Amino acid sequence: MSPSSPPRSNAKWLALALLATAQFVVVLDASIVNVALPSIGKDLDFAPDDLSWVVNSYTLVFGGFLLLGGRLADLLGRRRMFIAGLILFSVASLAGGLAQSEMWLIIARAVQGLGAALVSPAALSIVTTTFAEGSERNTALGVWGAVAGSGGAAGVLLGGMLTEWAGWEWVLFVNVPIGLAAALLAPRLLGESRDTDSVRHFDAGGAVTVTAGLALGVYTLVDANNAGWTSTQTLGLGAVSLALLAAFTAIERRSPSPLVPFSIFRLRSLRGSDIVGLLIGMSLFSMFFFISLYLQQVLHYSALKAGFAYLPLALSIIVSAGVASQLVTKVGFKPTLIAGLLFIAAGLLWFSRVSPGGSYLGDVLFPSLLAAIGLGLSFVSVTIGAVTGTKPQEAGLASGLINTAQQVGGALGLAILSAIATSRTDGFGGGLRPSANALTEGFQTAFLVGACFALTGALLAAVLISSRDSREQVEAARGGEPTPLPHPA
């Protein structure tokens, strides 16, 4: 290491700061454009039905390529894929900010999603391989959870500020200097690592089928409300998606070097955490969506004011994630995860009582604080559970699996709850311009079903996740020795 390199004792934490910053930007970009959509639609002459694809194109490619991105990180090098993803993400962000047409912007957002799918699992796997299982990793994942968990809320705030003060282009331009700076710092702060035990054979059949199956599945979900849940498009594409995933399973069982070695699912806590991660995504992603609609459509907040309304939520997530990193060290990730899901359920149950003549203080602030506590506790603990017991060479795969579960869960939950909310609103006298009463009825029902998702997650966490793994993780936290950071290569 060169003389100008940071001291050895600080190197890990500088690396974590870099990785967490990159993840923050990736999560941020899923929500930062939401507030800017009206301005984007006006400037680029978007058809109203096409405007949602500014968000969906990013989500679609991000969710579809996460599993492939995680395995590529294991096989080709985690630092290498992290840097490649950052550069691709930054270039696509620049192209998106310069967009002159709707197709240009949608394609740029899709490429952003591809870059994010390379960055996110690579970054989490570097955290996993850099920090020893136990208190050190718990602290690192507490920081990771605080940054990643608050990204969605911060995206709404920053999106409102940038759109109001600088123009919608800056919700994309802001990524460029951050992404490129992170890519330049990565060789100095991060060591290279990959799976040296496996033959570097690329499972093309598995990669194509799982990526196509996941991407098509996410597309089917995000477009189901427009196309109709029983339409030929939804049923047909859903069937094709399931067929592709079935083909992927068959290919993996026969492949000498599979993209996803199914032996990893023998780890009970990993398997259970991925299932619970799906339900966390189903309950939380839609919560942000409906809070934004309630603030703007019922309480008549401006985009900027709605963004600032998220500030207590974002700060509470950061604090609760820090608390979670200490709790998992003392009581284990399983009790912490169950407690987090119960907090989320309580927050969503409170949200289900929003009223047409409500207020920010009574209807939004306090339930959002409950949900924020739950998000911090559950996000950190489910991530720890999802990587507990994995071998270093499986870090990228494990990271890709939990990221994929949460993204697919988010798409599924938003599709289901949007359909439920719309149906309830229409049944209560909605129309082209539904009243505040009709809208609120829809939001109440959506929040109530979201609370059921969280309660189901708490029940499954109690049943599916190993208590022994959780206890052993506590013992490792009390007596484990940290793993040294690899020298940058």
C-alpha positions as CSV (number, residue, x, y, z in Angstrom):
1,M,0.0,0.0,0.0
2,S,1.3,3.4,-0.9
3,P,2.3,6.0,1.7
4,S,-0.6,8.1,0.9
5,S,-3.0,5.3,1.5
6,P,-5.1,5.5,4.7
7,P,-3.9,3.7,7.8
8,R,-4.8,0.1,8.0
9,S,-7.2,0.4,10.9
10,N,-9.2,3.1,9.0
11,A,-9.2,1.4,5.6
12,K,-12.2,-0.8,6.1
13,W,-14.4,2.1,7.3
14,L,-13.3,4.4,4.4
15,A,-14.2,1.5,2.1
16,L,-17.6,1.2,3.8
17,A,-18.2,4.9,3.4
18,L,-17.5,4.6,-0.4
19,L,-19.7,1.5,-0.8
20,A,-22.6,2.9,1.3
21,T,-22.5,6.2,-0.8
22,A,-22.7,4.2,-4.0
23,Q,-25.7,2.2,-2.7
24,F,-27.4,5.4,-1.5
25,V,-27.3,6.8,-5.0
26,V,-28.6,3.5,-6.5
27,V,-31.6,3.4,-4.0
28,L,-32.1,7.2,-4.3
29,D,-32.6,6.9,-8.1
30,A,-35.6,4.6,-7.8
31,S,-37.5,7.5,-6.1
32,I,-35.8,10.8,-7.0
33,V,-37.5,11.1,-10.3
34,N,-41.1,10.7,-8.9
35,V,-41.5,14.3,-7.9
36,A,-40.0,15.5,-11.2
37,L,-42.4,13.5,-13.4
38,P,-44.8,16.4,-14.1
39,S,-41.9,18.6,-15.3
40,I,-40.4,15.8,-17.3
41,G,-43.7,15.1,-19.0
42,K,-44.2,18.7,-19.9
43,D,-40.7,19.3,-21.3
44,L,-40.4,16.1,-23.3
45,D,-44.1,15.8,-24.4
46,F,-44.7,12.5,-22.7
47,A,-48.0,10.8,-23.3
48,P,-49.7,10.5,-19.9
49,D,-49.7,6.7,-20.0
50,D,-46.0,6.5,-20.9
51,L,-44.7,8.8,-18.0
52,S,-44.6,5.9,-15.5
53,W,-42.0,4.2,-17.6
54,V,-39.4,6.8,-16.5
55,V,-39.6,5.0,-13.1
56,N,-40.6,1.5,-14.4
57,S,-37.7,1.2,-16.9
58,Y,-35.2,1.6,-14.1
59,T,-37.0,-0.8,-11.8
60,L,-37.5,-3.4,-14.5
61,V,-33.8,-3.7,-15.5
62,F,-32.5,-3.2,-12.0
63,G,-34.7,-6.1,-10.7
64,G,-34.1,-8.3,-13.7
65,F,-30.3,-8.1,-13.7
66,L,-29.6,-8.2,-10.0
67,L,-29.0,-11.9,-9.7
68,L,-26.8,-11.9,-12.8
69,G,-24.9,-8.9,-11.4
70,G,-24.3,-10.7,-8.1
71,R,-22.9,-13.8,-9.7
72,L,-20.7,-11.8,-12.2
73,A,-19.2,-10.1,-9.2
74,D,-18.2,-13.4,-7.7
75,L,-16.8,-14.8,-10.9
76,L,-15.2,-11.7,-12.5
77,G,-14.2,-9.7,-9.5
78,R,-16.3,-7.7,-7.1
79,R,-14.3,-4.4,-7.3
80,R,-14.2,-4.7,-11.1
81,M,-18.0,-5.1,-11.4
82,F,-18.5,-2.3,-8.8
83,I,-16.4,0.1,-10.9
84,A,-17.9,-1.0,-14.2
85,G,-21.4,-0.5,-12.8
86,L,-20.6,3.0,-11.5
87,I,-19.2,4.1,-14.8
88,L,-22.2,2.8,-16.7
89,F,-24.6,4.3,-14.2
90,S,-22.9,7.7,-14.4
91,V,-22.8,7.8,-18.2
92,A,-26.5,6.8,-18.4
93,S,-27.4,9.5,-15.8
94,L,-25.6,12.1,-18.0
95,A,-27.5,10.8,-21.1
96,G,-30.8,10.9,-19.2
97,G,-30.3,14.5,-18.2
98,L,-29.5,15.5,-21.8
99,A,-32.6,13.6,-23.1
100,Q,-34.5,15.3,-25.9
101,S,-37.3,12.8,-26.3
102,E,-39.3,10.3,-24.2
103,M,-37.7,7.3,-25.8
104,W,-34.2,8.7,-25.2
105,L,-34.9,9.2,-21.5
106,I,-36.6,5.8,-21.0
107,I,-33.6,4.0,-22.6
108,A,-31.2,6.0,-20.4
109,R,-33.1,5.0,-17.3
110,A,-33.0,1.4,-18.4
111,V,-29.2,1.6,-18.8
112,Q,-29.1,3.2,-15.3
113,G,-30.9,0.2,-14.0
114,L,-28.3,-2.1,-15.5
115,G,-25.5,-0.1,-13.9
116,A,-27.3,-0.2,-10.6
117,A,-27.8,-4.0,-10.9
118,L,-24.0,-4.4,-11.2
119,V,-23.2,-1.9,-8.4
120,S,-25.6,-3.0,-5.7
121,P,-24.8,-6.7,-5.2
122,A,-21.1,-6.1,-5.8
123,A,-21.0,-3.4,-3.1
124,L,-22.9,-5.6,-0.5
125,S,-20.7,-8.6,-1.2
126,I,-17.6,-6.5,-0.7
127,V,-19.0,-5.4,2.7
128,T,-19.7,-9.0,3.5
129,T,-16.2,-10.3,2.6
130,T,-14.5,-7.3,4.2
131,F,-16.1,-7.4,7.6
132,A,-16.0,-10.5,9.8
133,E,-19.3,-12.2,10.8
134,G,-20.2,-10.8,14.2
135,S,-20.2,-7.4,15.8
136,E,-17.9,-5.9,13.1
137,R,-20.2,-6.9,10.3
138,N,-23.3,-5.9,12.2
139,T,-21.9,-2.4,12.7
140,A,-21.0,-2.2,9.0
141,L,-24.4,-3.4,7.9
142,G,-26.0,-1.0,10.3
143,V,-24.3,1.8,8.4
144,W,-25.3,0.1,5.1
145,G,-28.9,-0.2,6.3
146,A,-29.1,3.4,7.4
147,V,-27.9,4.7,4.1
148,A,-29.8,2.3,1.9
149,G,-33.0,2.4,3.9
150,S,-33.1,6.2,4.0
151,G,-32.4,6.5,0.3
152,G,-36.0,6.1,-0.8
153,A,-37.2,8.9,1.6
154,A,-34.2,11.1,0.7
155,G,-35.0,10.7,-3.0
156,V,-38.4,12.3,-2.6
157,L,-36.8,15.2,-0.7
158,L,-33.9,15.8,-3.0
159,G,-36.1,15.3,-6.1
160,G,-38.4,18.0,-4.9
161,M,-35.5,20.4,-4.1
162,L,-33.6,19.9,-7.4
163,T,-36.8,20.1,-9.5
164,E,-37.9,23.2,-7.8
165,W,-34.6,25.0,-7.8
166,A,-32.5,23.7,-10.7
167,G,-34.8,21.8,-13.1
168,W,-35.7,18.1,-13.5
169,E,-32.4,17.4,-15.4
170,W,-30.5,17.7,-12.2
171,V,-32.2,14.8,-10.6
172,L,-30.1,12.8,-13.1
173,F,-27.0,15.1,-13.4
174,V,-26.4,14.9,-9.7
175,N,-25.4,11.2,-10.0
176,V,-22.5,11.9,-12.5
177,P,-19.9,13.5,-10.2
178,I,-20.8,11.2,-7.3
179,G,-20.6,8.0,-9.5
180,L,-17.4,9.0,-11.3
181,A,-15.7,10.1,-8.0
182,A,-16.6,6.7,-6.4
183,A,-15.2,4.8,-9.4
184,L,-11.9,6.8,-9.2
185,L,-11.6,6.1,-5.4
186,A,-12.5,2.4,-5.6
187,P,-9.0,1.1,-6.7
188,R,-7.4,3.0,-3.7
189,L,-10.0,1.9,-1.1
190,L,-11.2,-1.5,-2.1
191,G,-9.4,-4.8,-2.5
192,E,-10.2,-7.1,-5.4
193,S,-11.8,-10.4,-4.6
194,R,-13.6,-13.1,-6.5
195,D,-14.4,-16.8,-6.3
196,T,-11.1,-18.5,-7.2
197,D,-12.4,-22.0,-6.4
198,S,-14.9,-22.3,-9.2
199,V,-14.2,-22.8,-12.8
200,R,-14.8,-19.5,-14.6
201,H,-17.3,-21.0,-16.9
202,F,-20.1,-18.6,-17.8
203,D,-23.5,-20.2,-17.6
204,A,-25.1,-18.4,-20.6
205,G,-28.3,-20.5,-20.6
206,G,-28.9,-19.8,-17.0
207,A,-28.1,-16.1,-17.3
208,V,-30.4,-15.6,-20.2
209,T,-33.4,-17.5,-18.7
210,V,-33.2,-16.0,-15.2
211,T,-32.7,-12.5,-16.4
212,A,-35.4,-12.7,-19.0
213,G,-37.7,-14.4,-16.6
214,L,-37.2,-11.9,-13.8
215,A,-37.4,-8.8,-16.1
216,L,-40.5,-10.1,-17.8
217,G,-42.0,-10.9,-14.4
218,V,-41.3,-7.4,-13.1
219,Y,-42.7,-5.9,-16.3
220,T,-45.9,-8.0,-16.0
221,L,-46.4,-6.7,-12.4
222,V,-45.7,-3.0,-13.0
223,D,-48.0,-3.0,-16.1
224,A,-50.8,-5.2,-14.7
225,N,-52.9,-2.3,-13.5
226,N,-52.9,-0.7,-16.9
227,A,-53.4,-3.9,-18.9
228,G,-55.8,-5.5,-16.4
229,W,-55.0,-8.4,-14.1
230,T,-57.0,-10.9,-16.1
231,S,-56.0,-9.5,-19.5
232,T,-54.4,-11.7,-22.2
233,Q,-51.2,-9.6,-21.8
234,T,-50.9,-10.1,-18.0
235,L,-51.8,-13.8,-18.0
236,G,-49.7,-14.5,-21.1
237,L,-46.6,-12.7,-20.1
238,G,-46.9,-14.1,-16.5
239,A,-47.0,-17.6,-17.9
240,V,-43.9,-16.9,-20.1
241,S,-42.1,-15.5,-17.1
242,L,-42.8,-18.6,-15.0
243,A,-41.8,-20.9,-17.9
244,L,-38.5,-19.1,-18.3
245,L,-37.8,-19.4,-14.5
246,A,-38.7,-23.1,-14.7
247,A,-36.3,-23.5,-17.7
248,F,-33.7,-21.7,-15.6
249,T,-34.2,-24.2,-12.8
250,A,-33.8,-27.1,-15.2
251,I,-30.6,-25.6,-16.7
252,E,-29.1,-25.0,-13.3
253,R,-29.6,-28.6,-12.2
254,R,-27.7,-29.9,-15.2
255,S,-25.0,-27.2,-15.5
256,P,-21.4,-28.2,-14.3
257,S,-20.9,-24.6,-13.2
258,P,-24.4,-23.1,-12.5
259,L,-25.1,-19.4,-12.3
260,V,-27.0,-20.1,-9.1
261,P,-25.7,-23.2,-7.2
262,F,-28.9,-24.4,-5.5
263,S,-26.8,-25.8,-2.7
264,I,-26.8,-22.2,-1.3
265,F,-30.5,-22.7,-0.4
266,R,-29.6,-25.4,2.1
267,L,-28.8,-22.4,4.4
268,R,-32.0,-22.1,6.4
269,S,-31.5,-18.5,7.4
270,L,-30.6,-17.4,3.9
271,R,-33.7,-19.1,2.5
272,G,-35.9,-17.7,5.2
273,S,-34.5,-14.2,5.0
274,D,-35.0,-14.0,1.2
275,I,-38.6,-15.0,1.6
276,V,-39.1,-12.4,4.4
277,G,-37.2,-9.8,2.3
278,L,-39.8,-10.3,-0.4
279,L,-42.6,-9.3,2.1
280,I,-40.6,-6.4,3.4
281,G,-40.4,-5.1,-0.2
282,M,-44.2,-5.7,-0.7
283,S,-45.1,-3.7,2.4
284,L,-42.6,-0.8,2.4
285,F,-42.1,0.2,-1.3
286,S,-45.8,0.9,-1.7
287,M,-45.9,2.8,1.6
288,F,-43.6,5.5,0.2
289,F,-45.8,5.7,-2.9
290,F,-49.1,6.1,-1.1
291,I,-47.7,8.6,1.5
292,S,-46.6,10.8,-1.4
293,L,-50.0,10.6,-3.1
294,Y,-51.8,11.4,0.2
295,L,-49.7,14.4,0.9
296,Q,-50.1,15.9,-2.6
297,Q,-53.6,14.7,-3.6
298,V,-55.4,15.0,-0.3
299,L,-53.4,17.4,1.9
300,H,-52.5,19.4,-1.3
301,Y,-48.8,19.7,-0.5
302,S,-46.5,21.0,-3.2
303,A,-43.8,18.6,-4.5
304,L,-41.2,20.5,-2.4
305,K,-43.2,20.5,0.8
306,A,-44.0,16.8,0.3
307,G,-40.3,16.2,0.0
308,F,-39.5,18.0,3.2
309,A,-42.3,16.0,5.0
310,Y,-40.1,12.9,4.5
311,L,-37.2,14.4,6.4
312,P,-38.2,13.0,9.9
313,L,-38.8,9.6,8.2
314,A,-35.3,9.5,6.6
315,L,-33.6,10.6,9.9
316,S,-35.5,8.0,11.9
317,I,-34.4,5.3,9.5
318,I,-30.8,6.3,10.0
319,V,-31.1,6.2,13.8
320,S,-33.0,2.9,13.9
321,A,-30.5,1.2,11.6
322,G,-27.7,2.2,14.0
323,V,-29.7,0.8,16.9
324,A,-30.4,-2.4,14.9
325,S,-26.7,-3.0,14.4
326,Q,-26.3,-3.0,18.2
327,L,-29.5,-5.1,18.8
328,V,-28.5,-7.9,16.5
329,T,-25.2,-8.2,18.4
330,K,-27.0,-8.5,21.7
331,V,-30.2,-10.5,20.9
332,G,-29.6,-11.8,17.4
333,F,-30.9,-10.9,13.9
334,K,-34.1,-13.1,14.2
335,P,-35.7,-11.3,17.2
336,T,-34.6,-7.9,15.7
337,L,-36.2,-8.8,12.4
338,I,-39.5,-9.9,14.0
339,A,-39.6,-6.7,16.1
340,G,-38.9,-4.6,13.0
341,L,-41.7,-6.2,11.0
342,L,-44.1,-5.6,13.9
343,F,-43.2,-1.9,14.0
344,I,-43.8,-1.7,10.2
345,A,-47.2,-3.4,10.7
346,A,-48.1,-1.0,13.5
347,G,-47.1,2.0,11.4
348,L,-49.1,0.8,8.4
349,L,-52.2,0.0,10.6
350,W,-52.0,3.6,11.9
351,F,-51.7,4.9,8.3
352,S,-54.9,2.9,7.5
353,R,-56.7,5.5,9.6
354,V,-55.8,8.5,7.4
355,S,-58.7,10.9,6.9
356,P,-59.7,13.3,4.1
357,G,-59.5,16.2,6.5
358,G,-56.4,15.0,8.2
359,S,-53.1,16.7,9.1
360,Y,-49.4,16.0,8.7
361,L,-48.9,15.7,12.5
362,G,-51.8,13.4,13.2
363,D,-52.0,11.3,10.1
364,V,-48.4,11.1,8.7
365,L,-45.7,12.0,11.1
366,F,-46.2,9.6,14.0
367,P,-47.1,6.5,11.9
368,S,-44.2,7.2,9.6
369,L,-41.9,7.3,12.6
370,L,-43.1,3.8,13.7
371,A,-42.6,2.5,10.1
372,A,-39.1,4.1,10.0
373,I,-38.1,2.3,13.2
374,G,-39.3,-0.9,11.7
375,L,-37.6,-0.3,8.4
376,G,-34.2,0.3,10.1
377,L,-34.6,-2.8,12.3
378,S,-35.8,-5.1,9.6
379,F,-33.6,-4.0,6.7
380,V,-30.4,-4.5,8.7
381,S,-31.4,-7.8,10.3
382,V,-32.8,-9.4,7.1
383,T,-29.5,-8.5,5.3
384,I,-27.5,-10.1,8.1
385,G,-29.7,-13.1,8.0
386,A,-29.4,-13.4,4.2
387,V,-25.5,-13.5,4.3
388,T,-25.1,-15.5,7.5
389,G,-23.2,-18.7,7.0
390,T,-22.3,-18.1,3.4
391,K,-18.8,-18.7,2.1
392,P,-16.8,-15.8,0.8
393,Q,-17.0,-17.0,-2.8
394,E,-20.9,-16.9,-2.5
395,A,-21.0,-13.3,-1.2
396,G,-22.1,-11.8,-4.6
397,L,-24.8,-14.5,-5.1
398,A,-26.2,-14.1,-1.6
399,S,-26.2,-10.3,-2.0
400,G,-27.9,-10.6,-5.4
401,L,-30.6,-12.9,-4.0
402,I,-31.7,-10.6,-1.1
403,N,-31.6,-7.6,-3.4
404,T,-33.7,-9.4,-6.0
405,A,-36.2,-10.5,-3.3
406,Q,-36.7,-7.0,-2.1
407,Q,-37.0,-5.5,-5.6
408,V,-39.4,-8.1,-6.9
409,G,-41.4,-7.8,-3.6
410,G,-41.5,-4.0,-4.2
411,A,-42.9,-4.4,-7.7
412,L,-45.4,-7.1,-6.6
413,G,-46.6,-5.1,-3.6
414,L,-47.0,-1.9,-5.5
415,A,-48.9,-3.6,-8.3
416,I,-51.3,-5.4,-5.9
417,L,-51.8,-2.4,-3.5
418,S,-52.3,0.0,-6.4
419,A,-55.0,-2.2,-7.9
420,I,-56.7,-2.6,-4.5
421,A,-56.5,1.2,-3.8
422,T,-57.9,2.1,-7.3
423,S,-60.7,-0.5,-7.0
424,R,-61.7,0.9,-3.6
425,T,-61.5,4.5,-4.8
426,D,-63.6,3.7,-7.9
427,G,-66.2,1.8,-5.8
428,F,-66.5,4.9,-3.5
429,G,-67.4,7.2,-6.3
430,G,-64.1,7.8,-8.0
431,G,-63.8,9.0,-11.6
432,L,-61.6,11.1,-13.7
433,R,-61.1,13.4,-10.7
434,P,-61.9,11.4,-7.6
435,S,-62.7,13.3,-4.4
436,A,-60.5,13.4,-1.3
437,N,-62.9,11.0,0.4
438,A,-62.7,8.5,-2.4
439,L,-58.9,8.7,-2.6
440,T,-58.5,8.3,1.1
441,E,-60.7,5.2,1.1
442,G,-58.4,3.6,-1.4
443,F,-55.3,4.6,0.6
444,Q,-56.7,3.2,3.8
445,T,-57.4,-0.2,2.3
446,A,-53.9,-0.3,0.7
447,F,-52.2,0.5,4.0
448,L,-54.3,-2.1,5.7
449,V,-53.3,-4.8,3.3
450,G,-49.7,-3.6,3.5
451,A,-49.8,-4.2,7.3
452,C,-51.0,-7.7,6.6
453,F,-47.9,-8.3,4.4
454,A,-45.7,-7.1,7.3
455,L,-47.5,-9.3,9.8
456,T,-47.1,-12.3,7.5
457,G,-43.4,-11.5,7.2
458,A,-43.1,-11.5,11.0
459,L,-44.8,-14.9,11.2
460,L,-42.6,-16.4,8.5
461,A,-39.5,-14.9,10.1
462,A,-40.4,-16.7,13.4
463,V,-40.9,-20.0,11.5
464,L,-38.4,-20.0,8.6
465,I,-35.3,-18.4,10.1
466,S,-33.0,-20.5,12.3
467,S,-32.9,-19.5,15.9
468,R,-29.6,-21.4,16.3
469,D,-28.0,-19.3,13.5
470,S,-29.2,-16.2,15.3
471,R,-27.7,-17.3,18.6
472,E,-24.5,-18.3,17.0
473,Q,-24.2,-15.0,15.3
474,V,-24.5,-13.3,18.8
475,E,-21.7,-15.5,20.1
476,A,-19.6,-14.6,17.1
477,A,-20.3,-11.0,17.7
478,R,-19.1,-11.3,21.3
479,G,-15.9,-13.2,20.5
480,G,-15.2,-13.1,16.8
481,E,-12.0,-11.7,15.3
482,P,-12.2,-9.3,12.4
483,T,-11.1,-10.4,8.9
484,P,-8.4,-8.3,7.4
485,L,-9.1,-6.1,4.5
486,P,-7.5,-7.3,1.2
487,H,-4.8,-5.1,-0.2
488,P,-6.0,-3.1,-3.2
489,A,-4.7,-4.9,-6.2
